[in-house]
Amino acid sequence: MKPILNRFFRYIKIDTQSDPNNEEVFPSTEKQWDLANLLVKELKEMGMKEVSIDENAYIMASLPSNVDYHVPTIGFIAHMDTSPDFSGTNVNPQIHENYDGKDVVLNKDQNIVMTTDYFSDLLMYKGQTLITTDGTTLLGADDKAGVTEIMCAMKYLIAHPEIKHGKIRVGFTPDEEVGKGAHKFDVDKFEAEWAYTMDGGQVGELEYENFNAAGGKVIATGKSVHPGYAKDKLVNAMTIASEFIQALPAKEVPEHTEGREGFFHLHNMHGHVEHAELQYIIRDHDMEKFEARKALFQKTADKINKEHGSEVLKVEIKDQYFNMREKVEPVMHIVDIAEHAMQEVGVKPIIKAIRGGTDGSQLSYKGLPCPNIFAGGHNFHGKYEFVTVEAMEKATNVILKIAELTAKKYQ
């Protein structure tokens, strides 16, 4: 088995799901420390310098420059946690060597099949070594593929000093999947002029735009009365919550939008007669449209309250991150270097806006411009997630080439 695959398997078998409900603790789950401590050990063993891990499980390390002239310090960053939306416990990856381009049976007993009709991206990887789940968990390529690629690239550079490069910093973060990955990242300590997150999808992705993002909570309050005597007395919080859902634009949801189109996404709901809660994410690339979405969210609740004659709905809106384009465009040479690196290693760049966010969006606003590069995976956050060995190798080669081209640019 190839070393890159061994490393990837080692990481994905460690459960690192983060917890969106544990808002005050870093990391949000104790089990993220299991991977963090392993990475610290491996970074030291391979010969990386200035290896550190802080009280919040943020890892940093350095590869010293091997040239005698000044080159800006650059960084590569990936997150250790996996999505709370789908199980990351007991990941049992399956290897499909020389993938034949046909439907993939993930779990015969449960009749779970990944079809090429539905998941046409599979066809891009015909002939490659395909890694899938067994249909019962996510895979963890988001973002343990990125972690693997950075680790492999650093090990390769240490073993091949003939590749000239400036100082390189690497960083691994917890809790990206719950929107906190960069909250306690110490940009001053990282001491890089710019960085790249290895957290994109298909081969070739290069992104420096992302959604503006907010979280929205809707709390409905009702009154419980015996249903046999409820006329003009009972107020059902769940029914009121459903009024709110129906009042938002029906087509402005993830399943009906694409490109730079924004949306309202209801991702969690629970309740009973007296109390119901809705959890939304609100997204838009354009700042004016983003502000309008938040305003509509509040106005929708206000309208329902007015119709009921009392405050049956309460809304909480909290900004999460903003479009990094504003911070990256003044230093577009860092995108140009990544684009050139991809071309040099035979990868066609796909420059597009992220329909999501990465640690890089928050880091860019903290003073560390940070475009996003593909890690190679597809169908993140679920049982149909996959990646190929060849995609991870290409991402690793892009890291190596970025390091080399940056040194050449400042020679």
C-alpha positions in Angstrom: 0.0 0.0 0.0 1.3 3.5 -0.9 2.6 5.6 2.0 0.0 8.3 1.3 -2.8 5.8 1.6 -1.3 4.4 4.8 -1.2 7.8 6.4 -4.7 8.7 5.2 -6.1 5.5 6.7 -4.3 6.1 9.9 -6.0 9.5 10.3 -9.5 8.7 9.2 -9.8 5.8 11.6 -9.5 8.3 14.5 -13.0 9.7 15.2 -12.7 13.5 15.4 -16.3 14.7 15.0 -16.9 18.1 16.3 -19.9 19.2 18.3 -21.9 22.3 17.4 -23.7 22.3 20.7 -20.5 22.6 22.8 -20.0 26.3 22.1 -17.6 27.2 24.9 -15.0 24.5 24.8 -12.0 24.1 22.4 -11.9 21.7 20.9 -15.6 20.9 21.1 -15.0 17.2 21.5 -12.3 15.6 23.6 -11.6 13.0 20.9 -10.1 15.6 18.5 -7.0 15.5 20.8 -6.4 11.9 19.7 -5.5 13.0 16.2 -3.9 16.2 17.4 -1.4 14.4 19.6 -0.6 11.9 16.9 0.2 14.7 14.4 2.5 16.4 16.9 4.4 13.1 17.4 4.7 12.6 13.7 5.7 16.1 12.9 8.6 15.8 15.4 9.6 12.4 14.1 9.8 13.6 10.5 12.1 16.4 11.5 9.8 19.5 11.5 10.9 22.4 13.7 9.1 24.6 16.1 6.4 22.0 16.6 3.8 23.2 19.1 0.3 22.5 20.3 -1.7 24.9 22.5 -4.4 24.4 25.1 -7.1 24.5 22.3 -5.4 21.8 20.1 -4.1 24.2 17.5 -0.9 22.7 16.0 1.9 24.7 14.3 5.2 23.6 12.9 8.0 24.9 10.7 10.2 23.7 7.9 13.2 26.1 7.8 14.2 27.8 4.6 17.0 26.1 2.6 18.0 29.1 0.5 20.4 32.0 1.4 18.0 34.8 0.3 14.8 36.2 1.7 11.6 34.4 0.7 8.3 35.3 2.3 7.1 32.7 4.9 4.1 30.8 3.5 1.8 28.4 5.3 -0.4 25.4 4.6 -3.4 24.7 6.8 -6.0 21.9 7.2 -8.6 21.0 9.8 -8.6 17.8 11.9 -12.3 17.5 12.8 -15.1 15.9 10.7 -18.7 16.9 10.3 -21.2 16.5 13.1 -23.8 15.8 10.5 -22.8 12.1 9.9 -21.1 9.5 12.0 -17.3 9.4 11.9 -17.1 6.5 14.3 -15.5 3.2 13.1 -14.7 4.4 9.6 -14.1 1.3 7.5 -12.7 2.5 4.1 -12.9 0.4 1.0 -10.3 0.4 -1.8 -11.4 0.0 -5.4 -8.3 -0.3 -7.4 -8.4 0.6 -11.1 -11.9 1.9 -10.7 -14.0 0.7 -13.7 -16.4 3.6 -14.0 -19.4 1.6 -12.9 -21.8 2.0 -9.9 -20.0 1.3 -6.6 -21.6 -1.0 -4.0 -20.8 0.5 -0.7 -22.8 -1.9 1.5 -24.3 -5.0 -0.1 -26.3 -6.0 3.1 -28.0 -2.6 3.3 -28.2 -2.1 -0.5 -26.3 1.1 -0.4 -25.0 1.9 -3.9 -23.2 5.0 -5.2 -24.5 5.2 -8.8 -22.8 7.1 -11.6 -26.1 8.5 -12.7 -26.5 10.4 -9.5 -22.8 10.9 -8.7 -21.4 11.6 -12.1 -18.2 13.0 -10.7 -17.1 9.4 -10.2 -16.5 9.1 -13.9 -13.7 11.7 -13.7 -11.7 9.1 -11.7 -12.0 6.0 -13.9 -8.8 3.9 -13.8 -7.7 5.4 -10.4 -7.6 4.0 -6.9 -10.9 4.9 -5.5 -11.4 5.1 -1.7 -15.0 5.0 -0.4 -16.9 4.4 2.8 -18.7 1.1 3.7 -22.0 3.0 3.6 -22.3 3.4 7.4 -20.1 6.5 8.1 -18.6 9.4 6.4 -15.0 8.9 5.1 -13.2 11.9 6.6 -11.5 13.2 3.5 -12.9 16.5 4.6 -10.3 17.4 5.7 -8.0 14.5 6.6 -7.1 14.3 2.9 -5.7 17.8 3.4 -3.9 16.9 6.6 -2.4 13.9 4.8 -1.3 16.0 1.8 0.5 18.6 4.0 2.2 15.9 6.1 3.4 14.0 3.0 4.6 17.2 1.3 6.7 18.2 4.3 8.2 14.8 4.7 9.1 14.9 1.0 10.7 18.3 1.2 12.8 17.2 4.2 14.0 14.1 2.3 14.7 16.2 -0.9 16.7 19.3 0.0 17.4 19.8 -3.7 14.0 21.4 -3.9 14.6 25.0 -2.9 12.1 26.7 -0.7 11.7 29.4 1.9 10.4 28.9 5.4 7.1 27.0 5.5 4.6 26.9 8.3 2.0 24.3 8.7 -1.1 24.5 10.9 -3.8 22.0 11.9 -7.0 23.3 13.4 -9.9 21.8 15.4 -13.6 22.6 15.0 -13.7 24.0 11.5 -16.9 22.0 10.8 -18.8 23.9 13.5 -17.5 27.3 12.3 -14.9 27.8 15.0 -11.7 26.6 13.3 -10.0 29.9 13.1 -11.5 31.5 16.2 -8.4 30.9 18.4 -5.8 30.6 15.6 -2.9 32.8 16.6 -2.0 34.6 13.3 0.9 36.5 14.9 2.4 33.3 16.2 2.0 31.6 12.8 4.2 34.3 11.3 3.4 33.7 7.6 2.7 36.3 5.0 0.1 34.2 3.4 -1.2 30.6 3.5 -3.4 28.1 1.7 -6.0 25.9 3.2 -6.0 22.4 1.6 -9.7 22.0 2.0 -11.3 22.1 -1.4 -13.1 19.4 -3.4 -12.3 18.0 -6.8 -8.9 18.1 -8.4 -8.1 21.6 -9.7 -10.3 23.7 -7.4 -8.7 27.0 -6.4 -10.9 29.4 -4.5 -10.6 32.8 -3.1 -14.3 33.7 -2.7 -16.7 32.2 -0.2 -20.1 32.8 1.2 -20.8 35.5 3.8 -22.3 33.3 6.6 -24.6 33.7 9.6 -26.4 31.2 11.8 -30.0 31.8 12.6 -32.1 30.4 15.5 -35.8 30.7 15.6 -37.5 30.0 19.0 -41.3 29.4 19.0 -43.3 29.6 22.2 -46.7 28.0 22.6 -49.3 27.1 25.3 -50.3 23.6 26.0 -54.0 22.9 26.7 -55.9 19.6 26.7 -56.7 19.1 23.0 -60.3 18.4 23.8 -60.8 21.8 25.3 -58.2 23.7 23.2 -60.3 26.0 21.1 -59.0 29.6 21.3 -56.6 28.5 24.0 -53.9 26.1 22.7 -51.0 27.7 20.9 -48.8 25.0 19.1 -45.2 26.1 18.9 -44.5 23.5 16.2 -47.3 24.9 14.0 -45.9 28.4 14.4 -42.4 27.2 13.6 -43.8 25.6 10.4 -45.4 29.0 9.5 -42.0 30.5 9.6 -40.5 27.8 7.4 -43.3 28.2 4.8 -42.9 32.0 4.8 -39.3 32.0 3.6 -38.7 31.9 -0.2 -39.3 28.2 -1.2 -36.7 28.2 -3.9 -33.9 29.9 -2.0 -32.6 26.7 -0.4 -29.5 24.7 -1.1 -31.3 22.1 -3.3 -32.5 24.8 -5.7 -29.4 27.1 -5.9 -26.0 27.1 -7.4 -23.0 29.3 -8.2 -23.1 32.6 -6.3 -26.8 32.2 -5.4 -27.5 32.5 -1.7 -29.9 30.5 0.4 -31.6 29.8 3.8 -30.9 26.3 5.0 -32.9 24.7 7.7 -30.5 22.0 9.1 -32.1 21.2 12.5 -35.5 21.3 14.1 -37.0 20.0 17.3 -39.9 20.8 19.6 -43.2 20.1 21.3 -46.4 22.1 21.8 -44.9 24.7 24.1 -41.4 25.1 22.7 -39.9 24.5 19.2 -36.6 25.6 17.7 -35.3 25.9 14.2 -31.6 26.1 13.3 -30.7 27.8 10.0 -27.6 28.8 8.1 -27.9 32.0 6.0 -25.5 32.3 3.1 -24.8 34.8 0.2 -21.6 35.8 -1.6 -22.8 39.4 -2.1 -22.7 41.4 1.1 -25.7 43.5 0.3 -27.8 40.4 -0.5 -26.4 38.8 2.7 -27.6 41.7 4.8 -31.0 41.6 3.0 -31.3 37.9 3.8 -30.7 38.5 7.5 -33.2 41.4 7.5 -35.8 39.2 5.8 -35.2 36.5 8.3 -36.1 38.9 11.1 -39.0 40.5 9.2 -40.6 37.1 8.7 -40.7 36.5 12.4 -42.0 40.0 13.1 -44.8 39.5 10.6 -45.9 36.2 12.2 -45.7 37.8 15.7 -48.0 40.7 14.4 -50.5 38.2 13.0 -50.6 36.3 16.3 -50.8 39.5 18.4 -47.9 38.4 20.6 -44.2 37.5 20.5 -44.7 33.8 19.6 -41.4 33.8 17.7 -37.9 35.0 18.8 -35.0 35.2 16.4 -31.3 35.1 17.0 -28.8 35.8 14.2 -25.1 35.5 14.6 -22.5 36.3 11.9 -20.0 33.5 11.3 -17.6 34.5 8.6 -17.3 36.8 5.5 -16.3 36.6 1.9 -12.5 36.5 1.8 -12.3 38.0 -1.7 -12.0 41.5 -0.2 -8.8 40.4 1.6 -7.3 38.3 -1.1 -7.7 40.5 -4.2 -5.1 43.1 -3.0 -2.5 40.2 -3.0 -3.6 38.3 -6.0 -0.1 37.1 -6.7 -0.7 34.4 -4.1 -3.5 33.0 -6.2 -1.4 33.3 -9.3 1.4 31.2 -7.7 -1.1 28.5 -6.8 -2.6 28.6 -10.3 0.9 28.4 -11.9 1.8 25.5 -9.6 -1.2 23.5 -10.7 -0.4 24.0 -14.3 3.2 23.0 -13.7 2.2 19.6 -12.2 -0.4 18.9 -14.9 -3.6 20.0 -13.1 -6.1 22.3 -14.8 -7.1 25.1 -12.4 -10.8 25.5 -11.7 -11.1 29.0 -10.2 -14.5 29.4 -8.7 -16.4 30.7 -5.6 -16.8 28.3 -2.7 -20.4 27.4 -1.9 -19.4 27.2 1.8 -16.5 28.5 3.9 -13.1 27.4 5.1 -10.8 28.4 7.9 -9.2 30.6 5.3 -12.2 33.0 5.2 -11.8 33.9 8.9 -8.0 33.8 8.7 -8.0 36.3 5.8 -10.0 38.7 8.0 -7.5 38.2 10.8 -4.6 39.3 8.6 -3.5 36.0 6.9 -4.7 36.0 3.3 -5.6 32.4 2.7 -7.0 31.0 -0.6 -8.3 27.4 -0.7 -6.9 24.5 -2.7 -8.4 21.2 -3.6 -7.8 18.2 -1.3 -9.5 15.8 -3.8 -12.6 14.6 -2.1 -16.2 14.5 -3.1 -19.6 14.2 -1.4 -18.4 15.5 1.9 -20.4 15.0 5.2 -22.0 11.7 4.3 -21.8 8.0 3.4 -21.2 8.7 -0.3 -17.9 10.6 0.4 -14.9 9.5 -1.7 -11.4 10.4 -2.8 -8.7 8.8 -4.9 -5.1 8.2 -4.2 -4.1 10.0 -7.3 -6.1 13.1 -6.3 -4.2 13.3 -3.0 -0.9 12.8 -4.8 -1.7 15.7 -7.1 -2.6 17.9 -4.2 0.7 17.0 -2.5 2.5 17.9 -5.7 0.8 21.2 -5.8 2.1 22.0 -2.3 5.6 21.1 -3.3 5.4 23.2 -6.4 4.0 26.2 -4.6 6.9 26.1 -2.2 9.4 25.8 -5.1 7.8 28.6 -7.2 7.6 31.0 -4.3 11.3 30.6 -3.7 12.0 31.2 -7.4 9.8 34.3 -7.5 11.9 36.0 -4.8 15.3 34.7 -6.0 
